[in-house]
Amino acid sequence: MHDLDHTQRFLFDDNDVRGEMVSLAESYQHVLAKHPYPQPVAQLLGEMLAAAALLVGTLKFEGLLILQARSSGPVPLVMIECSSEREVRGIARYDAEAVDAGAGLRDLMPDGVLALTIDPAKGQRYQGIVELEGDSLADSLTAYFATSEQLPTRFWLRADGQRARGLLLQQLPPHHQTEAEERQESWNHLLTLADTLTAEELLGLDNPTVLHRLYHQEAVRLFEPSPLQFRCSCSRERSARALISIGQADAEALLEESGGQVEIDCQFCNQRYFFDASDVAQLFVTGDSQEPSATRH
């Protein structure tokens, strides 16, 4: 299997279908290392990471994709951010006492809602929302594409706490196949073959082997992989802007309540940023946060 975390695109030469695969290990472990996630939560987090990486590959934009699931259950929040440069970070909120071993999506996030947000560097922000339906995250994402009048898209997602993997198939506009019946038959055929892929195969085999097992009778072109890595976008400057946004009076009150030093924690990476009285005063005089107090992990 390719050593680096990556996404990898493929095309069917004789069908109007494209695909993408994702493999996450190191970046997945970076996310899991930040909090003591129970195994079912770690698996869901891995599937969300894989899904976000696959979704970025379907879009042509510069900016940030945010995949967020909310519920009233044992896991009230899972949030993943993946940039167009394929830099990912993620977090889950959970009630450890309410998470049972072997819990699935319906157990962890009953009555859940899934939101997909595109935040481009230029242009309008877009958000689509769908209920978490079916037995898996893959089912919910498939339903999202079916209800949002986008290109028909199917997902296969797996994670085991060590590696997160995903497969996506997407039907393209008519080119090779212009007859509706032929297109549908071909699409159904490729989906049926993909449905035979086991969790063990997806998690344990490299991309060429997976594609050969599924589609050895099809003409498939596999492109070069695109590297992917964990990176948190937090910074002292962003933390300073958060303080400025609440206003000087509230910032000074917070400073007093905190014993003379405001601490801002990044929940994604556990980085901590500290601002003392002189830092806060400087922020509201110049907006400058270049003279840092101590920063801790």
BAFI-3210 file (N, C-alpha, C; in Angstrom, 3 decimals, decimal comma, padded with zeros to 6 digits):
// residues 297
n [1|2|3|4|5|6|7|8|9|10|11|12|13|14|15|16|17|18|19|20|21|22|23|24|25|26|27|28|29|30|31|32|33|34|35|36|37|38|39|40|41|42|43|44|45|46|47|48|49|50|51|52|53|54|55|56|57|58|59|60|61|62|63|64|65|66|67|68|69|70|71|72|73|74|75|76|77|78|79|80|81|82|83|84|85|86|87|88|89|90|91|92|93|94|95|96|97|98|99|100|101|102|103|104|105|106|107|108|109|110|111|112|113|114|115|116|117|118|119|120|121|122|123|124|125|126|127|128|129|130|131|132|133|134|135|136|137|138|139|140|141|142|143|144|145|146|147|148|149|150|151|152|153|154|155|156|157|158|159|160|161|162|163|164|165|166|167|168|169|170|171|172|173|174|175|176|177|178|179|180|181|182|183|184|185|186|187|188|189|190|191|192|193|194|195|196|197|198|199|200|201|202|203|204|205|206|207|208|209|210|211|212|213|214|215|216|217|218|219|220|221|222|223|224|225|226|227|228|229|230|231|232|233|234|235|236|237|238|239|240|241|242|243|244|245|246|247|248|249|250|251|252|253|254|255|256|257|258|259|260|261|262|263|264|265|266|267|268|269|270|271|272|273|274|275|276|277|278|279|280|281|282|283|284|285|286|287|288|289|290|291|292|293|294|295|296|297]
n.u [000,846|000,463|002,818|002,334|-000,301|-003,139|-005,183|-006,597|-007,369|-009,513|-010,581|-013,147|-012,721|-014,623|-017,057|-019,291|-018,227|-016,510|-014,002|-012,727|-010,263|-009,301|-006,749|-005,894|-003,664|-001,387|-002,298|-004,836|-004,136|-002,942|-005,191|-006,669|-004,951|-005,293|-007,408|-008,981|-010,538|-013,317|-013,530|-015,780|-016,349|-013,914|-013,843|-016,039|-015,135|-012,910|-014,176|-015,539|-013,382|-012,261|-014,411|-014,589|-012,155|-012,542|-014,711|-013,600|-012,098|-014,036|-014,675|-013,976|-012,275|-010,821|-010,173|-012,047|-013,499|-016,090|-017,278|-019,881|-021,508|-024,342|-026,095|-028,536|-027,604|-025,223|-022,954|-022,704|-021,508|-019,547|-016,888|-015,213|-012,579|-011,359|-009,001|-008,612|-006,040|-005,720|-005,334|-006,085|-008,174|-009,810|-012,519|-014,379|-017,192|-018,236|-020,067|-018,614|-019,568|-021,951|-021,418|-021,533|-019,722|-019,166|-021,140|-023,112|-023,718|-026,425|-026,802|-024,913|-025,461|-028,377|-031,262|-029,723|-028,093|-026,559|-024,238|-022,855|-020,447|-019,147|-016,530|-015,273|-012,145|-012,575|-015,639|-019,068|-020,176|-021,349|-023,880|-025,136|-027,662|-028,610|-030,555|-029,143|-029,293|-030,115|-027,910|-025,301|-022,606|-021,855|-024,254|-025,795|-024,404|-024,676|-027,432|-027,529|-026,393|-028,274|-030,551|-029,847|-029,756|-027,395|-024,628|-025,135|-023,841|-021,867|-020,720|-018,215|-017,075|-014,635|-013,148|-010,816|-009,618|-006,930|-006,402|-008,010|-010,217|-011,569|-013,901|-015,157|-017,669|-018,775|-021,233|-020,818|-021,598|-023,292|-021,227|-019,503|-021,596|-024,730|-027,364|-030,058|-030,933|-028,805|-026,777|-027,761|-027,803|-025,078|-024,057|-025,363|-024,223|-021,488|-021,780|-022,850|-020,709|-018,869|-020,150|-019,487|-017,107|-015,248|-014,854|-012,371|-010,886|-010,919|-009,623|-007,209|-005,900|-003,973|-004,629|-004,464|-004,784|-007,314|-008,944|-008,411|-009,479|-012,177|-012,800|-011,590|-012,381|-012,990|-012,010|-009,834|-008,384|-005,882|-004,875|-002,061|-001,330|-002,561|-001,012|-001,938|-002,400|-002,342|-003,100|-003,407|-005,286|-005,191|-003,905|-001,866|-002,553|-005,185|-006,450|-006,044|-007,639|-010,106|-010,327|-010,331|-012,735|-014,698|-014,668|-013,150|-013,880|-015,133|-013,019|-011,123|-012,547|-012,678|-009,977|-009,533|-011,180|-009,803|-007,540|-005,494|-004,422|-005,411|-006,472|-006,600|-007,771|-007,151|-009,398|-009,041|-006,305|-005,184|-003,469|-002,382|-002,952|-001,759|-002,618|-001,574|-002,088|-000,693|-000,544|-003,270|-003,911|-002,265|-003,434|-005,805|-004,865|-003,165|-003,864|-002,023|-000,476|002,020|003,953|004,384|002,984|003,693|003,310|001,664|001,536]
n.v [-001,189|002,273|004,393|006,951|008,932|009,432|010,462|008,930|009,007|007,416|006,316|004,985|003,802|003,082|003,693|006,139|006,997|007,930|007,456|007,446|006,842|006,664|006,694|006,635|006,891|007,866|010,563|010,065|008,842|011,023|012,621|010,937|010,807|013,076|012,944|010,656|008,561|006,317|003,050|002,720|005,427|006,305|004,842|005,929|008,556|008,130|007,249|009,582|011,305|010,034|010,303|013,119|013,660|012,296|013,744|016,281|015,693|015,573|018,123|021,299|023,703|026,325|026,378|025,527|022,495|021,461|018,939|018,030|016,457|016,273|015,388|014,197|012,184|009,787|010,707|013,876|015,550|015,456|016,689|017,494|018,983|019,657|020,828|022,317|021,792|019,354|019,035|017,898|017,937|016,928|016,316|014,857|014,990|013,339|011,155|009,218|007,241|006,541|005,329|002,356|-000,720|-001,786|-000,199|001,269|003,664|004,512|004,062|005,735|008,296|009,028|010,362|012,121|014,821|015,708|017,972|019,546|021,755|024,167|026,298|028,590|030,152|032,351|033,798|032,641|031,136|027,817|025,571|022,335|020,229|017,179|014,507|012,056|009,078|005,582|002,760|003,474|005,891|006,106|005,450|007,709|009,785|009,022|009,360|012,118|013,092|012,080|013,545|016,145|016,814|016,427|014,863|011,343|009,474|007,185|005,815|003,978|003,236|002,680|002,104|001,294|002,155|002,126|002,446|004,352|004,064|004,627|004,462|005,864|006,169|007,859|008,947|010,294|013,096|012,343|010,822|008,659|006,903|007,406|006,643|006,372|004,005|002,248|003,615|003,478|000,710|000,123|001,677|000,502|-002,036|-001,550|-000,609|-002,847|-004,638|-003,222|-003,384|-005,894|-005,704|-006,352|-005,308|-006,070|-006,349|-003,718|-002,298|-003,624|-003,981|-002,658|000,112|-000,542|-003,346|-003,633|-002,467|-004,204|-006,606|-005,939|-004,899|-006,248|-006,934|-004,610|-001,550|000,329|003,320|004,319|007,056|009,144|009,239|011,708|013,400|013,539|015,133|015,554|018,652|021,394|024,358|026,296|029,191|031,632|034,156|033,855|033,184|035,559|037,257|036,234|037,052|039,823|040,062|039,834|042,188|044,898|045,398|042,982|041,224|042,141|041,657|038,868|038,346|039,165|037,357|035,044|035,148|036,813|035,847|034,873|031,864|030,192|027,412|025,086|022,837|020,921|020,222|020,473|022,541|025,365|028,760|031,659|034,720|037,556|040,455|042,580|041,642|041,603|044,319|045,348|044,203|045,666|048,120|048,025|045,752|043,813|040,686|039,654|039,385|036,825|035,287|032,383|029,361|026,290|022,685]
n.w [000,000|-000,669|000,874|001,954|003,401|001,387|-001,429|-004,349|-007,688|-010,138|-013,414|-015,507|-018,660|-020,568|-019,542|-018,178|-015,599|-012,681|-010,132|-006,741|-004,300|-000,852|001,590|004,906|007,536|009,179|009,493|010,507|012,915|014,175|014,671|016,404|018,552|020,052|021,836|024,180|022,564|022,580|021,002|019,098|018,558|017,578|015,212|013,797|013,567|011,937|009,580|008,901|008,416|006,170|004,406|004,104|002,833|000,415|-000,607|-001,065|-003,278|-005,249|-005,877|-007,397|-006,207|-004,193|-000,862|002,051|003,125|005,176|007,155|009,104|011,765|013,847|016,846|019,296|020,791|022,268|020,965|020,385|018,540|015,610|013,811|010,873|009,095|005,906|003,729|000,427|-000,193|000,818|003,580|006,748|009,686|012,735|015,086|017,784|019,937|022,861|025,081|027,224|028,984|027,867|025,493|023,973|023,556|020,270|019,203|016,632|013,950|014,259|016,960|018,133|017,122|017,166|015,517|014,064|012,236|009,222|007,973|005,187|004,351|002,177|002,071|000,302|-000,717|-002,248|-003,108|-002,586|000,445|000,901|002,030|002,619|003,970|005,500|006,880|009,087|007,792|007,374|008,012|008,172|007,823|005,172|003,860|004,529|003,275|000,620|000,391|000,722|-001,689|-003,427|-002,829|-003,261|-005,878|-007,268|-009,046|-009,315|-006,649|-004,815|-001,695|000,088|003,190|005,687|008,905|011,476|013,782|013,397|010,688|008,156|005,474|002,195|-000,535|-003,467|-005,931|-008,801|-010,991|-014,202|-016,420|-019,565|-021,993|-023,048|-022,950|-024,039|-024,019|-021,815|-020,551|-020,966|-019,597|-016,967|-016,489|-016,676|-014,573|-012,371|-012,522|-011,902|-009,297|-008,014|-008,119|-006,529|-004,093|-003,233|-001,978|000,859|004,327|005,309|002,961|001,904|003,945|004,094|001,607|-001,164|-003,428|-006,320|-006,178|-004,985|-006,976|-009,099|-008,145|-008,038|-010,604|-012,790|-015,301|-016,532|-018,229|-016,603|-015,515|-013,394|-011,570|-010,496|-006,975|-004,613|-002,066|001,416|004,578|008,189|009,575|011,679|011,685|013,583|015,326|017,020|016,169|015,198|017,580|018,942|017,405|018,068|020,716|020,340|019,036|021,000|022,296|024,137|026,846|027,686|027,232|029,079|031,413|031,301|031,541|034,178|035,547|035,008|036,508|035,661|033,315|030,198|028,774|025,738|024,199|021,576|020,398|018,494|018,245|020,737|021,279|023,173|023,835|025,400|026,945|028,559|030,732|029,507|026,885|026,132|026,374|024,354|022,110|021,734|021,240|019,027|017,647|017,366|017,726|017,960|019,907|021,784|024,722|026,751|024,905|024,941|024,681]
ca.u [000,000|001,227|003,265|001,790|-001,739|-003,376|-006,347|-006,169|-008,496|-009,495|-011,635|-013,513|-012,584|-015,785|-018,273|-019,291|-018,103|-015,196|-013,891|-011,653|-009,985|-008,522|-006,095|-005,422|-003,076|-000,690|-003,164|-005,878|-003,558|-002,773|-006,496|-007,046|-004,026|-005,624|-008,429|-009,102|-011,801|-013,716|-013,367|-016,829|-016,210|-012,720|-014,207|-016,874|-014,258|-012,114|-015,031|-015,798|-012,154|-012,166|-015,463|-014,225|-011,074|-013,140|-015,554|-012,728|-011,692|-015,123|-014,926|-012,909|-012,335|-009,770|-010,814|-012,217|-014,708|-016,393|-018,283|-020,267|-022,685|-024,828|-027,195|-028,846|-027,189|-023,938|-021,985|-023,453|-020,828|-018,312|-016,590|-013,997|-012,235|-010,375|-008,760|-008,364|-004,658|-005,804|-004,897|-007,280|-008,220|-011,136|-012,795|-015,689|-017,641|-018,900|-020,307|-017,947|-020,378|-023,108|-020,953|-021,393|-018,847|-019,858|-022,211|-023,074|-024,103|-027,743|-026,659|-024,086|-026,027|-029,792|-031,857|-028,610|-028,149|-025,254|-024,098|-021,679|-020,229|-018,033|-016,127|-014,210|-011,311|-013,277|-016,996|-020,081|-020,196|-022,503|-024,108|-026,225|-027,973|-029,428|-030,632|-028,326|-030,205|-029,490|-027,111|-023,896|-022,310|-021,870|-025,662|-026,246|-023,777|-025,338|-028,734|-027,300|-026,214|-029,521|-031,576|-029,358|-029,753|-026,042|-024,338|-025,280|-022,569|-021,937|-019,561|-017,900|-016,168|-014,268|-012,063|-010,674|-008,786|-005,554|-006,432|-009,318|-010,190|-012,827|-014,064|-016,267|-017,998|-019,646|-021,641|-020,506|-022,531|-023,175|-020,137|-019,353|-022,904|-025,743|-028,708|-030,359|-031,004|-027,446|-026,067|-028,231|-027,342|-023,641|-023,891|-025,783|-023,239|-020,303|-022,150|-023,018|-019,365|-018,271|-020,818|-018,877|-015,857|-015,355|-014,097|-010,989|-010,222|-010,729|-008,639|-005,934|-005,287|-003,661|-005,630|-004,486|-005,312|-008,759|-009,581|-008,302|-010,442|-013,541|-013,065|-010,559|-012,932|-013,245|-010,834|-009,734|-007,149|-005,586|-003,985|-001,090|-001,960|-002,372|-000,729|-002,852|-001,756|-002,980|-002,575|-004,399|-005,220|-005,199|-002,715|-001,975|-003,237|-006,620|-006,900|-006,094|-008,825|-011,266|-010,388|-010,729|-014,141|-015,628|-014,619|-012,130|-014,431|-015,308|-011,694|-010,512|-013,278|-012,217|-008,623|-009,648|-011,753|-008,824|-006,367|-004,437|-003,925|-006,453|-006,007|-007,462|-007,366|-007,657|-009,939|-008,607|-004,922|-004,788|-002,551|-002,871|-002,423|-001,932|-002,568|-001,605|-002,660|-000,015|-000,950|-004,634|-003,858|-001,658|-004,396|-006,809|-004,186|-002,580|-004,311|-000,824|-000,298|003,296|004,792|003,622|003,240|004,028|002,382|001,883|000,769]
ca.v [000,000|003,509|004,717|008,203|009,156|009,958|010,128|008,498|009,021|006,480|006,501|003,868|004,304|002,765|004,050|007,516|006,879|008,170|006,966|007,970|006,070|007,396|005,879|007,476|006,188|008,818|011,696|009,496|008,665|012,361|013,042|010,102|011,021|014,293|012,661|009,197|008,148|004,904|002,460|003,068|006,836|006,372|004,325|006,931|009,677|007,721|007,255|010,980|011,817|009,472|010,899|014,508|013,623|011,905|014,843|017,335|015,274|015,746|019,552|022,139|024,964|026,589|026,744|024,550|021,685|021,108|017,889|018,109|015,688|016,604|014,545|014,281|010,906|009,704|011,533|015,045|016,288|015,074|017,715|017,305|020,017|019,240|021,929|021,936|021,289|018,033|019,077|017,528|017,871|016,488|016,177|014,330|015,113|012,092|010,770|007,919|006,273|006,157|004,675|000,911|-001,426|-002,272|000,717|001,750|005,056|004,797|004,081|006,870|009,580|008,931|011,637|012,984|015,657|015,850|019,221|019,682|023,180|024,551|027,664|028,892|031,321|033,441|033,428|032,432|029,929|026,963|024,486|021,402|019,493|015,991|013,678|010,844|007,976|004,306|002,135|003,892|007,211|005,982|005,531|009,093|010,594|008,651|010,021|013,548|013,348|011,748|014,568|017,496|016,953|016,392|013,633|010,143|009,189|006,172|005,778|002,828|003,799|001,765|002,517|000,317|002,719|002,176|002,954|004,732|003,904|004,924|004,332|006,653|006,092|008,971|008,910|011,542|013,438|011,440|010,999|007,362|006,246|008,463|006,075|006,360|002,635|001,713|004,279|002,965|-000,674|000,162|002,221|-000,536|-003,114|-001,140|-000,542|-004,220|-005,183|-002,531|-003,866|-007,163|-005,393|-006,540|-004,366|-006,549|-006,030|-002,274|-001,842|-004,333|-004,086|-001,379|000,537|-001,355|-004,686|-003,490|-002,224|-005,417|-007,582|-005,516|-004,482|-006,781|-007,038|-003,254|-000,732|001,316|004,106|004,783|008,212|009,264|009,643|013,069|013,266|014,142|015,158|016,272|019,974|022,232|025,749|027,249|030,030|032,687|035,291|033,564|033,289|036,990|037,825|035,817|037,949|041,151|040,031|039,944|043,560|045,129|045,280|041,563|040,605|042,509|040,931|037,489|038,360|039,246|036,102|033,966|035,349|037,581|035,214|034,198|030,683|029,759|026,069|024,534|021,520|019,977|019,750|020,694|023,669|026,371|030,105|032,431|036,176|038,238|041,799|043,413|041,136|042,056|045,764|045,585|043,826|046,701|049,341|047,845|044,520|043,028|039,575|039,043|039,136|035,802|034,659|030,983|028,490|024,935|021,553]
ca.w [000,000|-000,744|002,221|002,435|003,350|000,051|-002,244|-005,685|-008,605|-011,263|-014,410|-016,376|-020,028|-021,402|-018,810|-017,689|-014,142|-012,093|-008,762|-005,905|-003,098|000,140|002,608|006,005|008,664|010,055|009,808|011,359|014,241|014,759|015,183|017,541|019,677|020,795|022,844|024,406|021,946|022,578|019,679|018,131|018,183|016,727|013,897|013,135|013,236|010,780|008,388|008,558|007,810|004,822|003,583|003,784|001,843|-000,864|-001,084|-001,605|-004,617|-006,221|-006,041|-007,925|-005,483|-003,218|000,383|003,112|003,199|006,560|007,282|010,511|012,163|015,186|017,313|020,712|021,357|022,965|020,233|019,922|017,469|014,916|012,819|010,094|008,131|004,909|002,801|-000,960|-000,224|001,447|004,976|007,504|011,143|013,128|016,511|018,147|021,323|023,200|026,464|027,286|029,709|027,049|024,276|024,172|022,631|019,090|018,798|015,256|013,732|014,833|018,419|018,531|016,700|016,791|015,093|013,679|011,037|008,591|007,219|004,337|004,105|001,323|002,409|-000,658|-000,461|-002,921|-003,490|-001,566|001,269|000,587|002,979|002,396|005,194|005,312|008,074|009,104|007,495|007,087|009,066|008,122|007,290|003,712|003,442|004,682|002,229|-000,629|000,424|000,530|-003,117|-004,116|-002,567|-003,578|-007,332|-007,786|-009,772|-008,481|-005,989|-003,756|-000,809|000,928|004,194|006,768|009,791|012,556|014,837|012,901|009,315|007,614|004,021|001,549|-001,983|-004,017|-007,350|-009,188|-012,391|-014,896|-017,502|-020,720|-022,959|-023,704|-022,976|-024,166|-023,799|-020,382|-020,050|-020,951|-018,508|-015,682|-016,362|-016,416|-013,232|-011,424|-012,579|-011,156|-007,881|-007,523|-007,901|-005,378|-002,878|-002,809|-001,287|002,306|005,155|005,383|001,690|001,772|004,923|004,040|000,282|-001,806|-004,416|-007,551|-005,902|-004,793|-008,275|-009,908|-007,634|-008,366|-011,980|-013,686|-016,659|-017,009|-018,543|-015,522|-015,450|-012,047|-011,641|-009,413|-005,713|-004,094|-000,632|002,375|005,886|009,285|009,919|012,345|011,205|014,695|015,456|018,021|015,551|015,192|018,967|019,262|016,753|018,856|021,868|019,865|018,603|022,129|022,790|025,162|028,202|028,000|027,270|030,355|032,453|031,207|032,077|035,637|036,018|034,831|037,359|035,010|032,078|029,436|028,055|024,643|023,774|020,317|020,677|017,461|018,409|022,131|021,429|024,098|023,628|026,613|026,802|029,852|030,701|028,504|025,571|025,857|026,147|023,048|021,072|021,502|020,800|017,694|016,993|017,134|018,667|017,589|021,067|022,476|026,007|026,540|024,187|025,448|024,144]
c.u [000,881|001,547|002,582|000,270|-002,059|-004,804|-005,824|-007,389|-008,367|-010,708|-011,894|-013,529|-013,840|-017,112|-018,177|-019,306|-016,661|-015,189|-012,734|-011,510|-009,151|-007,962|-005,492|-004,855|-002,453|-001,590|-004,313|-005,363|-003,307|-004,086|-006,863|-006,180|-004,420|-006,620|-008,567|-010,421|-012,091|-013,688|-014,496|-016,741|-014,997|-013,022|-015,053|-016,041|-013,407|-012,922|-015,337|-014,569|-012,021|-013,191|-015,098|-013,131|-011,599|-013,964|-014,725|-012,306|-012,770|-015,347|-013,716|-013,029|-011,083|-010,449|-010,939|-013,546|-014,890|-017,524|-018,613|-021,548|-023,038|-025,983|-027,450|-028,376|-025,852|-022,818|-022,731|-022,813|-019,640|-018,081|-015,228|-013,803|-011,164|-010,218|-008,554|-006,919|-004,552|-005,070|-006,133|-007,061|-009,634|-011,264|-014,186|-015,947|-018,417|-019,071|-019,782|-018,807|-021,554|-022,708|-020,701|-020,438|-019,667|-020,986|-022,015|-023,561|-025,430|-027,692|-025,939|-024,748|-027,481|-030,349|-030,783|-028,856|-026,722|-025,232|-022,782|-021,545|-019,000|-017,738|-014,968|-013,399|-011,919|-014,671|-017,866|-019,917|-021,477|-022,633|-025,308|-026,416|-028,883|-029,473|-029,682|-029,268|-029,426|-028,639|-025,684|-023,781|-022,341|-023,293|-026,154|-025,659|-024,381|-026,697|-028,596|-027,185|-027,499|-030,558|-031,137|-029,201|-028,340|-025,838|-024,498|-023,920|-022,791|-020,623|-019,454|-016,815|-015,901|-013,143|-012,013|-009,842|-007,320|-005,478|-007,866|-009,226|-011,561|-012,746|-015,285|-016,425|-018,984|-019,953|-021,422|-021,573|-022,286|-022,018|-019,956|-020,714|-023,992|-027,169|-028,942|-030,351|-029,625|-026,638|-026,466|-027,761|-025,858|-023,348|-024,251|-024,781|-022,001|-020,587|-022,264|-021,668|-018,710|-018,873|-020,253|-017,596|-016,057|-014,541|-012,627|-010,223|-009,948|-009,642|-007,252|-005,219|-004,961|-004,658|-005,624|-005,084|-006,823|-009,459|-009,513|-009,324|-011,868|-013,790|-012,021|-011,071|-013,259|-011,934|-010,788|-008,370|-006,987|-004,539|-003,021|-001,789|-001,648|-002,169|-001,725|-002,180|-002,615|-002,297|-003,699|-004,197|-005,263|-003,888|-002,932|-002,747|-004,751|-007,204|-007,002|-007,310|-010,104|-011,433|-010,861|-012,221|-015,118|-015,617|-013,679|-012,671|-014,575|-013,973|-011,004|-011,210|-012,849|-010,821|-008,656|-010,175|-010,736|-007,558|-005,212|-003,881|-005,057|-005,832|-007,035|-006,930|-007,941|-008,114|-009,482|-007,233|-004,377|-003,717|-003,199|-002,169|-002,766|-001,752|-002,635|-002,124|-002,009|-000,367|-002,326|-004,656|-003,305|-002,626|-005,335|-006,205|-003,752|-003,161|-003,177|-000,697|001,059|004,223|004,102|004,005|003,552|002,924|002,681|001,052|000,172]
c.v [001,239|003,999|005,945|008,174|009,855|009,726|009,752|008,328|007,914|006,735|005,191|004,386|004,111|003,103|005,500|007,523|007,175|007,607|007,618|007,039|006,913|006,403|006,810|006,599|007,207|009,987|011,261|009,338|010,000|012,828|012,252|010,363|012,202|014,048|011,148|008,650|006,668|004,361|002,806|004,519|007,021|005,888|005,331|008,135|009,360|007,723|008,678|011,620|011,327|010,109|012,324|014,552|013,230|013,048|015,973|016,989|015,442|017,214|020,254|023,506|025,111|027,050|025,549|023,818|021,255|020,088|017,776|017,325|016,043|015,678|014,814|013,031|010,954|010,493|012,745|015,773|015,509|016,126|017,460|018,514|019,465|020,358|021,405|021,472|019,924|018,005|018,883|017,693|017,468|016,330|015,572|014,629|013,849|011,956|009,351|006,858|005,771|005,452|003,199|000,317|-001,968|-001,387|001,176|003,183|005,386|004,864|005,341|008,207|009,426|010,309|012,642|013,746|015,837|017,125|019,207|021,150|023,372|026,020|028,051|030,111|032,553|032,946|033,107|031,107|029,144|025,880|023,647|020,546|018,308|015,226|012,491|009,649|006,701|003,829|002,644|005,318|007,193|006,081|006,980|009,992|010,288|009,332|011,521|013,872|013,058|012,847|015,971|017,729|017,092|015,077|012,430|009,694|008,156|006,132|004,412|003,295|002,771|002,384|001,539|000,843|002,794|002,830|003,307|004,701|004,218|004,749|005,138|006,326|007,204|008,882|010,287|011,864|012,551|011,816|009,706|006,683|007,323|007,962|005,887|004,942|002,005|002,307|003,685|001,541|-000,717|000,636|001,159|-001,685|-002,770|-001,054|-001,942|-004,864|-004,540|-003,010|-005,203|-006,935|-005,523|-005,478|-004,762|-006,224|-004,541|-001,777|-002,443|-004,347|-002,712|-001,105|-000,298|-002,743|-004,647|-003,342|-003,454|-006,459|-007,229|-005,443|-004,999|-006,957|-005,668|-002,561|000,425|001,999|004,659|005,889|008,228|009,721|011,092|012,969|014,041|014,105|015,871|017,629|020,779|023,675|026,768|028,044|031,035|033,876|035,070|033,648|034,750|037,652|037,445|036,697|039,343|041,173|040,173|041,342|043,707|044,913|043,814|040,840|040,899|041,817|039,464|037,351|038,363|037,929|034,966|034,155|036,011|036,971|034,451|033,027|030,307|028,433|025,740|023,108|020,475|019,387|019,923|021,765|024,718|027,707|030,957|033,919|036,799|039,661|042,674|042,966|041,688|043,552|046,080|045,263|044,969|048,060|049,201|046,664|043,563|041,934|038,891|038,783|038,117|035,596|033,190|030,273|027,055|023,922|020,784]
c.w [000,000|000,656|002,791|002,467|002,039|-000,408|-003,630|-006,570|-009,647|-012,150|-015,143|-017,812|-020,873|-020,739|-018,344|-016,159|-013,749|-010,685|-008,034|-004,712|-002,157|001,145|003,655|007,115|009,622|010,455|010,722|012,788|014,938|015,383|016,431|018,765|020,548|021,921|023,000|023,866|022,165|021,145|018,705|017,664|017,271|015,318|013,128|012,714|012,012|009,498|007,948|007,907|006,369|003,893|003,165|002,725|000,468|-001,449|-001,673|-003,027|-005,665|-006,576|-006,623|-007,269|-004,627|-001,940|001,302|002,959|004,654|006,563|008,763|010,761|013,598|015,550|018,784|021,449|022,069|022,283|019,668|018,754|016,931|013,846|012,184|009,185|007,200|003,898|001,393|-001,151|000,454|002,791|005,850|009,001|011,529|014,623|016,687|019,616|021,660|024,708|026,627|027,968|028,872|025,759|024,558|023,150|021,470|018,611|017,365|015,164|014,403|016,358|018,879|018,253|016,255|016,467|014,660|012,388|010,532|007,746|006,455|003,951|003,229|001,602|001,490|-000,264|-001,114|-003,292|-002,289|-000,841|000,962|001,653|002,562|003,635|004,861|006,631|007,946|008,971|007,220|008,255|009,123|007,596|005,770|003,173|003,484|003,601|000,866|-000,723|000,194|-000,961|-003,889|-003,969|-002,963|-005,079|-007,904|-008,534|-008,850|-007,953|-004,899|-002,991|-000,147|001,888|005,286|007,601|010,952|013,724|014,466|011,530|008,935|006,099|003,450|000,046|-002,384|-005,490|-007,663|-010,675|-013,019|-015,945|-018,725|-021,655|-023,747|-023,911|-022,971|-023,963|-022,312|-019,810|-019,950|-019,806|-017,155|-015,449|-016,011|-014,993|-012,182|-011,369|-011,757|-009,660|-007,275|-007,236|-006,684|-004,067|-002,392|-002,018|000,223|003,046|005,212|004,111|001,572|002,719|004,698|002,705|-000,286|-002,928|-005,690|-007,331|-005,705|-006,140|-009,166|-009,444|-008,048|-009,862|-012,961|-015,115|-017,259|-017,351|-017,542|-015,581|-014,045|-012,123|-010,451|-008,129|-005,358|-002,588|000,224|003,744|006,923|009,450|010,552|011,924|012,331|014,708|016,571|017,457|015,528|016,596|019,388|018,643|017,499|020,091|021,451|019,544|019,762|022,743|023,975|026,571|028,604|028,081|028,597|031,520|032,481|031,797|033,605|036,217|035,965|035,649|036,663|033,751|031,402|028,673|026,992|024,114|022,407|020,597|019,667|017,769|019,821|022,312|022,340|023,837|024,845|026,341|028,192|029,668|029,639|027,090|025,185|025,578|024,766|021,913|020,733|021,192|019,349|016,934|016,759|018,176|018,439|018,767|021,962|023,921|025,710|025,776|024,570|024,663|025,310]
res [m|h|d|l|d|h|t|q|r|f|l|f|d|d|n|d|v|r|g|e|m|v|s|l|a|e|s|y|q|h|v|l|a|k|h|p|y|p|q|p|v|a|q|l|l|g|e|m|l|a|a|a|a|l|l|v|g|t|l|k|f|e|g|l|l|i|l|q|a|r|s|s|g|p|v|p|l|v|m|i|e|c|s|s|e|r|e|v|r|g|i|a|r|y|d|a|e|a|v|d|a|g|a|g|l|r|d|l|m|p|d|g|v|l|a|l|t|i|d|p|a|k|g|q|r|y|q|g|i|v|e|l|e|g|d|s|l|a|d|s|l|t|a|y|f|a|t|s|e|q|l|p|t|r|f|w|l|r|a|d|g|q|r|a|r|g|l|l|l|q|q|l|p|p|h|h|q|t|e|a|e|e|r|q|e|s|w|n|h|l|l|t|l|a|d|t|l|t|a|e|e|l|l|g|l|d|n|p|t|v|l|h|r|l|y|h|q|e|a|v|r|l|f|e|p|s|p|l|q|f|r|c|s|c|s|r|e|r|s|a|r|a|l|i|s|i|g|q|a|d|a|e|a|l|l|e|e|s|g|g|q|v|e|i|d|c|q|f|c|n|q|r|y|f|f|d|a|s|d|v|a|q|l|f|v|t|g|d|s|q|e|p|s|a|t|r|h]
***
